[in-house]
């Protein structure tokens, strides 16, 4: 678009909407609206972070990448493991699977044809990068 076309378009918008409305539209947002816009952006980022879930397809892909096996070899094993874990949770069994952690079922409710399972997951804290297997009492020379 050329500068003359932009000028014509701007002039026609000013005529159609009135000079006061164009000034309001191009003015900087007030502090209140700027804060609301920032809050909306932050909420959008939080939603994106909480929407990040690991589905079965991604799990299979990650196992393939980590093990170096073919997808057709990995998928049945992953599906079988997920089925066994689901059955154990439905029975109310405690899962102790390192490095995943310890999962303890606290409550199971049946609602219609769905089952709601409340559970607690306890995992070991990640090792601090400072320790790296060194003795904390050892002095450096």
FILOFI-196950 format. One line per field, with one value per atom (N, C-alpha, C, O): residue number from 1; atom name; y, x, z; residue in three letters. Coordinates in steps of 0.2 Angstrom, whole numbers, plus 5000, padded with zeros to 4 digits. Layout:
zanu <- c(NUM, ...)
nuza <- c(CA, ...)
v <- c(Y, ...)
u <- c(X, ...)
w <- c(Z, ...)
voza <- c(ALA, ...)
This chain:
zanu <- c(1, 1, 1, 1, 2, 2, 2, 2, 3, 3, 3, 3, 4, 4, 4, 4, 5, 5, 5, 5, 6, 6, 6, 6, 7, 7, 7, 7, 8, 8, 8, 8, 9, 9, 9, 9, 10, 10, 10, 10, 11, 11, 11, 11, 12, 12, 12, 12, 13, 13, 13, 13, 14, 14, 14, 14, 15, 15, 15, 15, 16, 16, 16, 16, 17, 17, 17, 17, 18, 18, 18, 18, 19, 19, 19, 19, 20, 20, 20, 20, 21, 21, 21, 21, 22, 22, 22, 22, 23, 23, 23, 23, 24, 24, 24, 24, 25, 25, 25, 25, 26, 26, 26, 26, 27, 27, 27, 27, 28, 28, 28, 28, 29, 29, 29, 29, 30, 30, 30, 30, 31, 31, 31, 31, 32, 32, 32, 32, 33, 33, 33, 33, 34, 34, 34, 34, 35, 35, 35, 35, 36, 36, 36, 36, 37, 37, 37, 37, 38, 38, 38, 38, 39, 39, 39, 39, 40, 40, 40, 40, 41, 41, 41, 41, 42, 42, 42, 42, 43, 43, 43, 43, 44, 44, 44, 44, 45, 45, 45, 45, 46, 46, 46, 46, 47, 47, 47, 47, 48, 48, 48, 48, 49, 49, 49, 49, 50, 50, 50, 50, 51, 51, 51, 51, 52, 52, 52, 52, 53, 53, 53, 53, 54, 54, 54, 54, 55, 55, 55, 55, 56, 56, 56, 56, 57, 57, 57, 57, 58, 58, 58, 58, 59, 59, 59, 59, 60, 60, 60, 60, 61, 61, 61, 61, 62, 62, 62, 62, 63, 63, 63, 63, 64, 64, 64, 64, 65, 65, 65, 65, 66, 66, 66, 66, 67, 67, 67, 67, 68, 68, 68, 68, 69, 69, 69, 69, 70, 70, 70, 70, 71, 71, 71, 71, 72, 72, 72, 72, 73, 73, 73, 73, 74, 74, 74, 74, 75, 75, 75, 75, 76, 76, 76, 76, 77, 77, 77, 77, 78, 78, 78, 78, 79, 79, 79, 79, 80, 80, 80, 80, 81, 81, 81, 81, 82, 82, 82, 82, 83, 83, 83, 83, 84, 84, 84, 84, 85, 85, 85, 85, 86, 86, 86, 86, 87, 87, 87, 87, 88, 88, 88, 88, 89, 89, 89, 89, 90, 90, 90, 90, 91, 91, 91, 91, 92, 92, 92, 92, 93, 93, 93, 93, 94, 94, 94, 94, 95, 95, 95, 95, 96, 96, 96, 96, 97, 97, 97, 97, 98, 98, 98, 98, 99, 99, 99, 99, 100, 100, 100, 100, 101, 101, 101, 101, 102, 102, 102, 102, 103, 103, 103, 103, 104, 104, 104, 104, 105, 105, 105, 105, 106, 106, 106, 106, 107, 107, 107, 107, 108, 108, 108, 108, 109, 109, 109, 109, 110, 110, 110, 110, 111, 111, 111, 111, 112, 112, 112, 112, 113, 113, 113, 113, 114, 114, 114, 114, 115, 115, 115, 115, 116, 116, 116, 116, 117, 117, 117, 117, 118, 118, 118, 118, 119, 119, 119, 119, 120, 120, 120, 120, 121, 121, 121, 121, 122, 122, 122, 122, 123, 123, 123, 123, 124, 124, 124, 124, 125, 125, 125, 125, 126, 126, 126, 126, 127, 127, 127, 127, 128, 128, 128, 128, 129, 129, 129, 129, 130, 130, 130, 130, 131, 131, 131, 131, 132, 132, 132, 132, 133, 133, 133, 133, 134, 134, 134, 134, 135, 135, 135, 135, 136, 136, 136, 136, 137, 137, 137, 137, 138, 138, 138, 138, 139, 139, 139, 139, 140, 140, 140, 140, 141, 141, 141, 141)
nuza <- c(N, CA, C, O, N, CA, C, O, N, CA, C, O, N, CA, C, O, N, CA, C, O, N, CA, C, O, N, CA, C, O, N, CA, C, O, N, CA, C, O, N, CA, C, O, N, CA, C, O, N, CA, C, O, N, CA, C, O, N, CA, C, O, N, CA, C, O, N, CA, C, O, N, CA, C, O, N, CA, C, O, N, CA, C, O, N, CA, C, O, N, CA, C, O, N, CA, C, O, N, CA, C, O, N, CA, C, O, N, CA, C, O, N, CA, C, O, N, CA, C, O, N, CA, C, O, N, CA, C, O, N, CA, C, O, N, CA, C, O, N, CA, C, O, N, CA, C, O, N, CA, C, O, N, CA, C, O, N, CA, C, O, N, CA, C, O, N, CA, C, O, N, CA, C, O, N, CA, C, O, N, CA, C, O, N, CA, C, O, N, CA, C, O, N, CA, C, O, N, CA, C, O, N, CA, C, O, N, CA, C, O, N, CA, C, O, N, CA, C, O, N, CA, C, O, N, CA, C, O, N, CA, C, O, N, CA, C, O, N, CA, C, O, N, CA, C, O, N, CA, C, O, N, CA, C, O, N, CA, C, O, N, CA, C, O, N, CA, C, O, N, CA, C, O, N, CA, C, O, N, CA, C, O, N, CA, C, O, N, CA, C, O, N, CA, C, O, N, CA, C, O, N, CA, C, O, N, CA, C, O, N, CA, C, O, N, CA, C, O, N, CA, C, O, N, CA, C, O, N, CA, C, O, N, CA, C, O, N, CA, C, O, N, CA, C, O, N, CA, C, O, N, CA, C, O, N, CA, C, O, N, CA, C, O, N, CA, C, O, N, CA, C, O, N, CA, C, O, N, CA, C, O, N, CA, C, O, N, CA, C, O, N, CA, C, O, N, CA, C, O, N, CA, C, O, N, CA, C, O, N, CA, C, O, N, CA, C, O, N, CA, C, O, N, CA, C, O, N, CA, C, O, N, CA, C, O, N, CA, C, O, N, CA, C, O, N, CA, C, O, N, CA, C, O, N, CA, C, O, N, CA, C, O, N, CA, C, O, N, CA, C, O, N, CA, C, O, N, CA, C, O, N, CA, C, O, N, CA, C, O, N, CA, C, O, N, CA, C, O, N, CA, C, O, N, CA, C, O, N, CA, C, O, N, CA, C, O, N, CA, C, O, N, CA, C, O, N, CA, C, O, N, CA, C, O, N, CA, C, O, N, CA, C, O, N, CA, C, O, N, CA, C, O, N, CA, C, O, N, CA, C, O, N, CA, C, O, N, CA, C, O, N, CA, C, O, N, CA, C, O, N, CA, C, O, N, CA, C, O, N, CA, C, O, N, CA, C, O, N, CA, C, O, N, CA, C, O, N, CA, C, O, N, CA, C, O, N, CA, C, O, N, CA, C, O, N, CA, C, O, N, CA, C, O)
v <- c(4994, 5000, 5006, 5006, 5011, 5017, 5022, 5021, 5027, 5032, 5036, 5038, 5037, 5041, 5037, 5040, 5031, 5026, 5026, 5027, 5026, 5026, 5033, 5033, 5038, 5045, 5045, 5048, 5043, 5043, 5039, 5041, 5033, 5029, 5032, 5032, 5035, 5039, 5044, 5045, 5048, 5054, 5051, 5055, 5046, 5044, 5041, 5042, 5038, 5035, 5041, 5041, 5047, 5052, 5056, 5058, 5056, 5059, 5055, 5057, 5048, 5044, 5043, 5042, 5043, 5042, 5049, 5049, 5054, 5061, 5061, 5056, 5067, 5068, 5066, 5064, 5067, 5066, 5058, 5056, 5055, 5047, 5044, 5040, 5047, 5045, 5046, 5042, 5052, 5054, 5049, 5047, 5047, 5043, 5036, 5032, 5034, 5027, 5027, 5022, 5032, 5032, 5034, 5034, 5037, 5039, 5033, 5027, 5034, 5029, 5026, 5031, 5020, 5018, 5021, 5022, 5021, 5024, 5019, 5013, 5021, 5016, 5010, 5005, 5012, 5007, 5002, 4996, 5004, 4999, 4995, 4989, 4999, 4995, 4990, 4984, 4991, 4986, 4980, 4974, 4981, 4976, 4972, 4966, 4975, 4972, 4967, 4962, 4970, 4966, 4960, 4954, 4961, 4955, 4950, 4944, 4952, 4948, 4944, 4938, 4947, 4943, 4938, 4932, 4940, 4935, 4930, 4924, 4931, 4925, 4920, 4914, 4923, 4919, 4915, 4909, 4918, 4914, 4908, 4903, 4910, 4905, 4899, 4893, 4901, 4896, 4891, 4885, 4894, 4890, 4885, 4880, 4888, 4883, 4878, 4872, 4879, 4874, 4869, 4864, 4871, 4867, 4862, 4857, 4863, 4858, 4852, 4851, 4847, 4840, 4835, 4836, 4830, 4824, 4819, 4816, 4818, 4813, 4807, 4807, 4802, 4795, 4796, 4793, 4800, 4800, 4803, 4801, 4809, 4812, 4807, 4807, 4803, 4799, 4793, 4792, 4791, 4786, 4789, 4785, 4795, 4798, 4799, 4798, 4801, 4802, 4795, 4795, 4790, 4784, 4781, 4779, 4782, 4780, 4784, 4781, 4791, 4795, 4793, 4793, 4791, 4789, 4782, 4781, 4778, 4771, 4769, 4764, 4773, 4772, 4766, 4763, 4764, 4758, 4761, 4767, 4757, 4759, 4760, 4757, 4764, 4766, 4760, 4759, 4756, 4750, 4745, 4741, 4745, 4741, 4744, 4740, 4751, 4754, 4755, 4754, 4756, 4758, 4753, 4754, 4746, 4741, 4741, 4740, 4742, 4742, 4748, 4747, 4753, 4759, 4759, 4760, 4756, 4755, 4750, 4751, 4745, 4740, 4743, 4741, 4746, 4749, 4754, 4754, 4758, 4763, 4759, 4762, 4754, 4750, 4747, 4747, 4745, 4742, 4747, 4746, 4753, 4758, 4761, 4762, 4761, 4763, 4758, 4760, 4752, 4746, 4747, 4746, 4748, 4748, 4754, 4754, 4760, 4766, 4765, 4767, 4761, 4760, 4755, 4756, 4751, 4747, 4750, 4747, 4756, 4760, 4758, 4760, 4755, 4753, 4758, 4763, 4758, 4763, 4761, 4755, 4766, 4765, 4768, 4773, 4763, 4765, 4764, 4758, 4769, 4768, 4774, 4779, 4772, 4777, 4777, 4772, 4783, 4789, 4793, 4799, 4790, 4793, 4796, 4801, 4791, 4793, 4788, 4783, 4791, 4787, 4790, 4796, 4786, 4789, 4785, 4779, 4789, 4786, 4788, 4794, 4784, 4786, 4787, 4784, 4793, 4796, 4795, 4794, 4795, 4795, 4793, 4795, 4788, 4786, 4787, 4785, 4791, 4792, 4790, 4791, 4787, 4786, 4791, 4791, 4794, 4799, 4797, 4798, 4794, 4792, 4786, 4781, 4787, 4781, 4783, 4780, 4788, 4791, 4789, 4789, 4789, 4787, 4793, 4795, 4796, 4802, 4799, 4797, 4800, 4797, 4803, 4806, 4804, 4809, 4806, 4801, 4808, 4805, 4810, 4816, 4808, 4812, 4809, 4803, 4813, 4810, 4813, 4820, 4809, 4812, 4810, 4804, 4815, 4813, 4816, 4820, 4813, 4815, 4822, 4823, 4826, 4833, 4832, 4827, 4836, 4835, 4837, 4841, 4834, 4835, 4842, 4844, 4845, 4852, 4852, 4847, 4857, 4856, 4857, 4855, 4860, 4861, 4855, 4854, 4850, 4844, 4839, 4837, 4837, 4833, 4827, 4825, 4824, 4819, 4820, 4815, 4826, 4828, 4828, 4829, 4827, 4827, 4834, 4838, 4836, 4843, 4845, 4851, 4841, 4843, 4843, 4845, 4841, 4841, 4848, 4852, 4849, 4856, 4856, 4851, 4861, 4862, 4864, 4869, 4862, 4864, 4869, 4872)
u <- c(5004, 5000, 5005, 5009, 5003, 5007, 5005, 5000, 5009, 5008, 5002, 4998, 5000, 4994, 4988, 4983, 4988, 4983, 4981, 4976, 4987, 4986, 4983, 4979, 4985, 4983, 4975, 4971, 4973, 4966, 4962, 4957, 4965, 4961, 4960, 4955, 4965, 4965, 4960, 4957, 4960, 4956, 4949, 4944, 4947, 4940, 4938, 4932, 4943, 4941, 4939, 4934, 4943, 4942, 4935, 4932, 4934, 4927, 4921, 4916, 4922, 4917, 4915, 4910, 4921, 4920, 4920, 4918, 4922, 4923, 4930, 4933, 4933, 4939, 4940, 4946, 4935, 4936, 4937, 4941, 4933, 4933, 4940, 4942, 4943, 4949, 4954, 4959, 4954, 4959, 4959, 4964, 4953, 4952, 4955, 4958, 4954, 4956, 4963, 4966, 4967, 4974, 4977, 4984, 4974, 4977, 4980, 4977, 4984, 4987, 4982, 4978, 4982, 4977, 4978, 4984, 4973, 4973, 4977, 4977, 4979, 4983, 4978, 4980, 4972, 4967, 4966, 4966, 4965, 4964, 4971, 4970, 4976, 4983, 4984, 4986, 4982, 4982, 4978, 4980, 4972, 4967, 4970, 4969, 4973, 4975, 4981, 4982, 4985, 4991, 4988, 4991, 4983, 4980, 4977, 4978, 4974, 4971, 4977, 4976, 4982, 4988, 4991, 4992, 4992, 4994, 4989, 4992, 4983, 4978, 4979, 4978, 4980, 4981, 4987, 4987, 4992, 4998, 4997, 5000, 4994, 4992, 4988, 4989, 4983, 4979, 4983, 4982, 4988, 4992, 4996, 4997, 4999, 5003, 4999, 5001, 4993, 4989, 4985, 4983, 4985, 4982, 4987, 4986, 4994, 4999, 4998, 5000, 4995, 4994, 4997, 4998, 4999, 5002, 4997, 4994, 4996, 4991, 4995, 5001, 4991, 4994, 4998, 5004, 4996, 5000, 5007, 5012, 5007, 5013, 5018, 5024, 5015, 5018, 5022, 5027, 5018, 5021, 5027, 5032, 5026, 5031, 5037, 5043, 5036, 5042, 5046, 5052, 5042, 5045, 5049, 5054, 5046, 5050, 5056, 5062, 5056, 5062, 5067, 5073, 5065, 5070, 5073, 5078, 5069, 5071, 5074, 5078, 5072, 5075, 5071, 5074, 5066, 5062, 5057, 5056, 5054, 5049, 5042, 5041, 5038, 5031, 5027, 5024, 5027, 5023, 5025, 5021, 5031, 5034, 5032, 5031, 5032, 5031, 5024, 5022, 5019, 5012, 5009, 5005, 5009, 5006, 5008, 5004, 5014, 5017, 5014, 5013, 5014, 5012, 5005, 5002, 5001, 4994, 4992, 4988, 4996, 4995, 4997, 4993, 5002, 5004, 4999, 4997, 4996, 4991, 4985, 4982, 4983, 4977, 4978, 4974, 4984, 4986, 4985, 4983, 4988, 4988, 4981, 4979, 4977, 4970, 4966, 4962, 4967, 4964, 4966, 4962, 4972, 4975, 4972, 4970, 4971, 4968, 4961, 4958, 4957, 4950, 4949, 4944, 4954, 4953, 4955, 4954, 4958, 4960, 4967, 4969, 4971, 4977, 4982, 4981, 4987, 4992, 4998, 5000, 5000, 5005, 5012, 5012, 5017, 5024, 5028, 5031, 5029, 5033, 5038, 5037, 5044, 5050, 5052, 5052, 5054, 5054, 5048, 5047, 5042, 5036, 5034, 5031, 5034, 5033, 5028, 5026, 5025, 5020, 5013, 5013, 5008, 5002, 4997, 4996, 4994, 4989, 4982, 4981, 4977, 4970, 4967, 4967, 4964, 4961, 4953, 4950, 4950, 4943, 4941, 4944, 4936, 4933, 4926, 4922, 4923, 4916, 4914, 4917, 4908, 4905, 4899, 4895, 4900, 4895, 4892, 4896, 4886, 4884, 4888, 4889, 4890, 4895, 4902, 4906, 4904, 4910, 4913, 4909, 4919, 4922, 4927, 4931, 4926, 4930, 4935, 4933, 4942, 4947, 4951, 4954, 4951, 4955, 4961, 4961, 4967, 4973, 4978, 4978, 4983, 4989, 4995, 4996, 5000, 5006, 5012, 5012, 5016, 5022, 5028, 5029, 5032, 5038, 5044, 5044, 5050, 5056, 5058, 5057, 5060, 5062, 5068, 5073, 5069, 5074, 5081, 5081, 5086, 5093, 5095, 5094, 5098, 5100, 5106, 5110, 5107, 5113, 5120, 5125, 5119, 5125, 5128, 5134, 5124, 5126, 5130, 5135, 5127, 5130, 5134, 5139, 5131, 5134, 5140, 5143, 5142, 5148, 5145, 5139, 5150, 5149, 5148, 5153, 5142, 5141, 5146, 5148, 5149, 5154, 5161, 5166, 5162, 5169, 5172, 5168, 5178, 5180, 5185, 5188, 5185, 5189, 5196, 5197, 5201, 5208, 5210, 5216)
w <- c(5000, 5000, 5000, 5004, 4996, 4995, 5001, 5004, 5002, 5007, 5005, 5009, 4998, 4997, 4998, 5000, 4997, 4999, 5006, 5008, 5010, 5017, 5020, 5024, 5017, 5018, 5017, 5020, 5011, 5009, 5014, 5015, 5015, 5020, 5027, 5030, 5029, 5036, 5036, 5040, 5030, 5029, 5029, 5032, 5025, 5025, 5032, 5033, 5036, 5042, 5047, 5051, 5046, 5051, 5049, 5053, 5042, 5040, 5043, 5045, 5042, 5043, 5051, 5053, 5055, 5062, 5066, 5072, 5063, 5067, 5070, 5072, 5070, 5072, 5079, 5081, 5084, 5091, 5092, 5096, 5088, 5089, 5086, 5089, 5081, 5079, 5084, 5085, 5087, 5092, 5098, 5100, 5100, 5105, 5103, 5108, 5097, 5095, 5095, 5096, 5093, 5092, 5099, 5099, 5104, 5110, 5114, 5113, 5118, 5122, 5127, 5130, 5129, 5134, 5141, 5143, 5144, 5151, 5156, 5154, 5161, 5166, 5168, 5169, 5169, 5171, 5166, 5167, 5159, 5154, 5152, 5150, 5153, 5152, 5157, 5155, 5163, 5168, 5167, 5168, 5165, 5163, 5157, 5157, 5152, 5146, 5149, 5146, 5153, 5156, 5159, 5159, 5163, 5167, 5162, 5164, 5157, 5152, 5149, 5148, 5147, 5145, 5149, 5148, 5156, 5161, 5162, 5162, 5162, 5162, 5156, 5157, 5150, 5145, 5145, 5143, 5148, 5149, 5154, 5153, 5159, 5164, 5161, 5163, 5157, 5154, 5150, 5150, 5146, 5142, 5146, 5143, 5151, 5155, 5159, 5159, 5161, 5164, 5159, 5160, 5152, 5147, 5145, 5141, 5147, 5144, 5148, 5154, 5144, 5147, 5143, 5137, 5146, 5143, 5141, 5145, 5134, 5132, 5130, 5130, 5128, 5127, 5121, 5120, 5116, 5109, 5111, 5109, 5115, 5117, 5121, 5120, 5125, 5130, 5125, 5126, 5121, 5116, 5112, 5111, 5110, 5106, 5110, 5108, 5116, 5121, 5123, 5123, 5124, 5125, 5119, 5120, 5113, 5107, 5106, 5105, 5108, 5108, 5113, 5111, 5119, 5124, 5123, 5125, 5121, 5120, 5114, 5113, 5108, 5102, 5098, 5094, 5101, 5098, 5093, 5092, 5089, 5084, 5088, 5093, 5085, 5088, 5089, 5094, 5084, 5084, 5089, 5091, 5091, 5097, 5104, 5109, 5104, 5110, 5112, 5118, 5107, 5109, 5113, 5118, 5111, 5115, 5122, 5127, 5123, 5130, 5134, 5140, 5131, 5135, 5136, 5142, 5131, 5133, 5138, 5142, 5138, 5143, 5150, 5155, 5151, 5157, 5159, 5165, 5155, 5157, 5159, 5164, 5156, 5158, 5165, 5169, 5166, 5173, 5178, 5184, 5177, 5182, 5183, 5189, 5178, 5179, 5183, 5187, 5182, 5186, 5193, 5197, 5194, 5201, 5205, 5211, 5201, 5204, 5206, 5211, 5201, 5202, 5208, 5211, 5209, 5215, 5222, 5227, 5221, 5227, 5230, 5235, 5225, 5227, 5227, 5223, 5232, 5232, 5227, 5226, 5223, 5218, 5221, 5223, 5220, 5222, 5216, 5216, 5212, 5206, 5205, 5203, 5207, 5206, 5199, 5196, 5196, 5199, 5199, 5201, 5197, 5197, 5204, 5204, 5208, 5215, 5218, 5216, 5224, 5228, 5227, 5229, 5225, 5224, 5228, 5228, 5232, 5237, 5236, 5236, 5235, 5233, 5240, 5245, 5240, 5246, 5246, 5251, 5240, 5240, 5233, 5228, 5232, 5226, 5226, 5230, 5221, 5221, 5214, 5209, 5213, 5207, 5205, 5209, 5200, 5197, 5191, 5186, 5190, 5184, 5181, 5185, 5175, 5173, 5173, 5170, 5177, 5178, 5185, 5190, 5186, 5193, 5194, 5190, 5200, 5202, 5207, 5213, 5206, 5211, 5213, 5209, 5220, 5223, 5225, 5229, 5224, 5226, 5228, 5226, 5231, 5233, 5230, 5230, 5227, 5224, 5228, 5228, 5230, 5233, 5229, 5228, 5227, 5224, 5227, 5232, 5226, 5229, 5226, 5220, 5230, 5228, 5223, 5224, 5217, 5213, 5217, 5221, 5215, 5218, 5216, 5210, 5221, 5220, 5215, 5216, 5211, 5206, 5210, 5208, 5216, 5220, 5223, 5224, 5225, 5228, 5223, 5225, 5218, 5213, 5216, 5213, 5221, 5224, 5229, 5231, 5230, 5234, 5241, 5243, 5246, 5253, 5255, 5254, 5258, 5260, 5265, 5266, 5269, 5274, 5272, 5275, 5266, 5263, 5262, 5259, 5264, 5263, 5257, 5255, 5253, 5247, 5249, 5254, 5246, 5248, 5243, 5243)
voza <- c(UNK, UNK, UNK, UNK, UNK, UNK, UNK, UNK, UNK, UNK, UNK, UNK, UNK, UNK, UNK, UNK, UNK, UNK, UNK, UNK, UNK, UNK, UNK, UNK, UNK, UNK, UNK, UNK, UNK, UNK, UNK, UNK, UNK, UNK, UNK, UNK, UNK, UNK, UNK, UNK, UNK, UNK, UNK, UNK, UNK, UNK, UNK, UNK, UNK, UNK, UNK, UNK, UNK, UNK, UNK, UNK, UNK, UNK, UNK, UNK, UNK, UNK, UNK, UNK, UNK, UNK, UNK, UNK, UNK, UNK, UNK, UNK, UNK, UNK, UNK, UNK, UNK, UNK, UNK, UNK, UNK, UNK, UNK, UNK, UNK, UNK, UNK, UNK, UNK, UNK, UNK, UNK, UNK, UNK, UNK, UNK, UNK, UNK, UNK, UNK, UNK, UNK, UNK, UNK, UNK, UNK, UNK, UNK, UNK, UNK, UNK, UNK, UNK, UNK, UNK, UNK, UNK, UNK, UNK, UNK, UNK, UNK, UNK, UNK, UNK, UNK, UNK, UNK, UNK, UNK, UNK, UNK, UNK, UNK, UNK, UNK, UNK, UNK, UNK, UNK, UNK, UNK, UNK, UNK, UNK, UNK, UNK, UNK, UNK, UNK, UNK, UNK, UNK, UNK, UNK, UNK, UNK, UNK, UNK, UNK, UNK, UNK, UNK, UNK, UNK, UNK, UNK, UNK, UNK, UNK, UNK, UNK, UNK, UNK, UNK, UNK, UNK, UNK, UNK, UNK, UNK, UNK, UNK, UNK, UNK, UNK, UNK, UNK, UNK, UNK, UNK, UNK, UNK, UNK, UNK, UNK, UNK, UNK, UNK, UNK, UNK, UNK, UNK, UNK, UNK, UNK, UNK, UNK, UNK, UNK, UNK, UNK, UNK, UNK, UNK, UNK, UNK, UNK, UNK, UNK, UNK, UNK, UNK, UNK, UNK, UNK, UNK, UNK, UNK, UNK, UNK, UNK, UNK, UNK, UNK, UNK, UNK, UNK, UNK, UNK, UNK, UNK, UNK, UNK, UNK, UNK, UNK, UNK, UNK, UNK, UNK, UNK, UNK, UNK, UNK, UNK, UNK, UNK, UNK, UNK, UNK, UNK, UNK, UNK, UNK, UNK, UNK, UNK, UNK, UNK, UNK, UNK, UNK, UNK, UNK, UNK, UNK, UNK, UNK, UNK, UNK, UNK, UNK, UNK, UNK, UNK, UNK, UNK, UNK, UNK, UNK, UNK, UNK, UNK, UNK, UNK, UNK, UNK, UNK, UNK, UNK, UNK, UNK, UNK, UNK, UNK, UNK, UNK, UNK, UNK, UNK, UNK, UNK, UNK, UNK, UNK, UNK, UNK, UNK, UNK, UNK, UNK, UNK, UNK, UNK, UNK, UNK, UNK, UNK, UNK, UNK, UNK, UNK, UNK, UNK, UNK, UNK, UNK, UNK, UNK, UNK, UNK, UNK, UNK, UNK, UNK, UNK, UNK, UNK, UNK, UNK, UNK, UNK, UNK, UNK, UNK, UNK, UNK, UNK, UNK, UNK, UNK, UNK, UNK, UNK, UNK, UNK, UNK, UNK, UNK, UNK, UNK, UNK, UNK, UNK, UNK, UNK, UNK, UNK, UNK, UNK, UNK, UNK, UNK, UNK, UNK, UNK, UNK, UNK, UNK, UNK, UNK, UNK, UNK, UNK, UNK, UNK, UNK, UNK, UNK, UNK, UNK, UNK, UNK, UNK, UNK, UNK, UNK, UNK, UNK, UNK, UNK, UNK, UNK, UNK, UNK, UNK, UNK, UNK, UNK, UNK, UNK, UNK, UNK, UNK, UNK, UNK, UNK, UNK, UNK, UNK, UNK, UNK, UNK, UNK, UNK, UNK, UNK, UNK, UNK, UNK, UNK, UNK, UNK, UNK, UNK, UNK, UNK, UNK, UNK, UNK, UNK, UNK, UNK, UNK, UNK, UNK, UNK, UNK, UNK, UNK, UNK, UNK, UNK, UNK, UNK, UNK, UNK, UNK, UNK, UNK, UNK, UNK, UNK, UNK, UNK, UNK, UNK, UNK, UNK, UNK, UNK, UNK, UNK, UNK, UNK, UNK, UNK, UNK, UNK, UNK, UNK, UNK, UNK, UNK, UNK, UNK, UNK, UNK, UNK, UNK, UNK, UNK, UNK, UNK, UNK, UNK, UNK, UNK, UNK, UNK, UNK, UNK, UNK, UNK, UNK, UNK, UNK, UNK, UNK, UNK, UNK, UNK, UNK, UNK, UNK, UNK, UNK, UNK, UNK, UNK, UNK, UNK, UNK, UNK, UNK, UNK, UNK, UNK, UNK, UNK, UNK, UNK, UNK, UNK, UNK, UNK, UNK, UNK, UNK, UNK, UNK, UNK, UNK, UNK, UNK, UNK, UNK, UNK, UNK, UNK, UNK, UNK, UNK)
